[in-house]
Amino acid sequence: MATYVAESDSYAGFRSTGQYFGYFGLAAGAVGLTGWAAMHGRLPGLRSIDAGSQLMLMAMEWIGGGLAALMAVCVLGSLLLSSKSRGTVTIDDLGVTRQIGERSRMLRWAEMEGFVVTPISAGVTLIPREGKQTIVIPRFLDDYRGCIAEIKARGVKLLPPDNAQVQRVHRKKTTWQQALLSYGGILAFTFANNPRETHTIRVAGLMSCIGYFAWVMMTDDAALEDHGWVRWFGGAVLVGMLGWLVRHMMHTW
């Protein structure tokens, strides 16, 4: 039995890609906030007098805010990649076990179809047969080459991208019930947000939104690599959206 430990990755942490994304996003956000404050008269020293200065402040507001939002998405992506690169990989006679924190997942040798190279993380992904979940082998292991060599020695082969099992795993399955509930949640949010609708319809839309958000939280199965915090982040976003909707309804009642 051999256990390989993931070392520090380059996605998050000190002098990482995510950190640089964060710094750039903060700078862009400061520029956007400055442009917004000047446009709304919050900064007397930067009042827009002529058309040229107004255009410049508007560009600062929208471009800076857009770049800040884009960098926020990049930071989140870096954190996700970082979470997938942690933990350990254990190889024994039974199969491969991937553990991150308190979560673990195992694939037996007989259950593996093969593996494919993961372009984004530059590691490999073990492709299972029917009814199983994948296992990601990160490239930040203390002996990544030795780990891959040991997996190959067990007869696990590299699969082509057009392999049927690879395409099945990468294709996200969404049932018609999930799609219908998602469309219903978006429609309910639209009705509750529209001040032209009657009070009854808006309240019904708000109650439907609460039910939809609760369903999303109860049915969201966080993956092994998510390490649990992604669910809390998604829940905070949903609660923030719901709070904003209630506040908007109170001001447009």
N, C-alpha and C positions, 0 to 999 in steps of 0.2 A: 504494500500500500504506500502511495506517495501523495503528499499534500503540498500544494503550491499556493503560496500566499501572494495576494495582489499588493504591489508596492504603491507608493503615491503616484497618482495620475497627473496628467497635464491639463485636465479640464477645469478643476476647481482647486482652490487653495492659493498659497503664496506664489506670486509670479506665474500664474496660470492663464490660460486663454480666457476663462470666465472672469477672472479678475480684471483683465484689460478691457473686456467687453463692459464690465461694470463701471470702470473709470470713464470710459468714453461715453457711456450712457448718462452718467451723472453730469459730465460736462455739457453734453447736448441738451439735457433737461434744464440745466441752469441757463443756457442760451434761450431755450424756448420759454422758460418762465420769465426771463427778463423781457423778452419781446411781448409776451402777454401782459405783463404788468405795465409796460410803457404804453401799450395800445389802449389800456383801460384807465390811464391816468393815475396809476399807483406810484409811478416814479416821476416826480415833477421835473427832475433834471434831464429826463429823456422824453420830453413831450414831442409828439409827431406834429411838426408845423406844416411842412410842404408834402407834396405827393411822393417825392422820392424817399423821404424819411419814413413815411407811413408804409410804403412798399417794403423798405428794408426791415422795419419792425415786424411786419406781417410775415416776411420770409423767415425771420428769426423764430417767430412763434410756431409756425407750422413745420418748418424743416427741423428745427431743434426738437420740437415735441415728437415728430415722426421718427427721428433718429433715436430718441430716448426710448420710445416704445419698441422699436426694432431691436435695440441693444438689450432691453429687458427680456425679449423673447430669446435672444442669443444666450443670455445668462442662464435662463431657465433650461435651455437645451444643454448647456455645459454642465449644469448640476445633474440633469438626467443621465448624461453620459458618464459623469463621475460616479453616480450611484451604481451604475451597471458595472463599473470597473473595480469595485471593492470586493472584499470577502476572500474566500478560499475555494480551491478546486481540489477535490480528493479523487484519486483514481485507484481502484482496487479490482479484485477479481469479479465483483458483481457489476460494476459499471462506473459511471462518473457522477459525483455528487457536487453540486454547486451550492455554497452557503454564503449568505450575506446577512450579517447580524444574527437574528434568531431564526431566520427563514432558510429553508434548505429544499432542494429539489434534486431528484436522482433519476438518471436514465440508465437502465441496464443495457448491456452490450447487445442483447438480442432485440432490444427495442429501438436501436439506432438505425436509421436509414443511411446516414453519412453526415458530412459536415460541409459547410460553405463558408467562404471568407466574408466577413462583415466589413463593408467598405468604410462606414463611418468610424467605427471604433478600431478598425484594423485588426480585430481579433477574428475568431471563428465562432460559428453557431452550429451546435449539434442539432441535426434535423431528426426528429423522431418519426416513428411509424404512426399509424392511425391512433387517435385518442390520447396523445401525449403532448406535453409542452416542450418548447425548445430550451436549450441551455447555452448561454453565452459564455465563451472562454475569453476573458479580456487579455489584451496584449501586455498588460502591466504586471504579469506574474513574475515572481522572482526567477523562474526558469521557464519562460514561455516556450522556447524551442523544445526543451525536454518534455514539457507537458504534451505538446502537439505530437512529438515523436512517439511518445508512449501510447497516445490514442491511435495513431496510425498503425502501431505495432499490434494492436488488438483487431486489426482488419477493418477499421472504419475508414472509408474512402472519401475523397473529395468529390462532391456532386456538381454537375453542371448547373448553371442558372435556370435552364429550361426544364429541369427535372420536375416531374409531376408533384412529388412530395414537397419540394422547395416552394413551388408556386402555391400549393395549398396552404402551407404554413404562413407565407407572406401575405396571402389574401385574407383581409379582415372580413369576418362573417358578421353580418347584421341581419337579424330576423325582421320580418315585416312588422311584428308587434313593436320592436324597439324603434323602427323607423316611424311608425304611426304615432307612438307616444312622443317622440322627439318633435315631430311636426306639430302635434297638439300642444306641446309645451311652448314652442315658439309662437304659435297662434294665440295662446292664452296670454303670453307676455305682451304681445302686440295689442290685444284688446284692453288689458289693464293699463297700458302705457298711453293709450289714445284718449285725450280729454274730450273728444267729441262723442264718445260712447256714453250710454246711460250709466248711472251709478250701479245698477244691478249687474250689468254686463261686466263692468270694471271689477266689481267685487268678486264676481264669479271667476273672472280671469285671474285675479290675485290668488284665490283659493286653489285654482287649478295649477298655478305656478308653484305654490308651496307643495302641493302633492307631487308635482313632477320633479322638483328638486329633491324631495325626500326619496322618491323612487330612484333617482340617479345615485344618491349617496348609498342607498341600501344595496343596490345591484352592482356598484362599481367594485370589481374584484382587483385590488392592487396586485400587480405582478411582483415576482420575486425581486427583480432588479430595482423596483421602485422604492424598496426599503421602507414603505409605509408613509413617508412624508408627502408623497404626491397626492394621496387621498386627502390629507389635511389641507394642502394648498388648494386643491380643487374645491373642497368644501368651503374654504374661506372666500374663494371667488364667487361661488353660488350665493353665500350669505350676503356678500357685498352687493351683488346684483339685486337680491331681494330687498335689502335695505334701501338701495337707491330707488327701486320701484315704489316702495311704500312712501318714501319721502316725496317723490314726484307726484304720486296720487294725492297726498295731503295738500300740496301746493297748487294742484290743478282741479281740486274737487269743486 
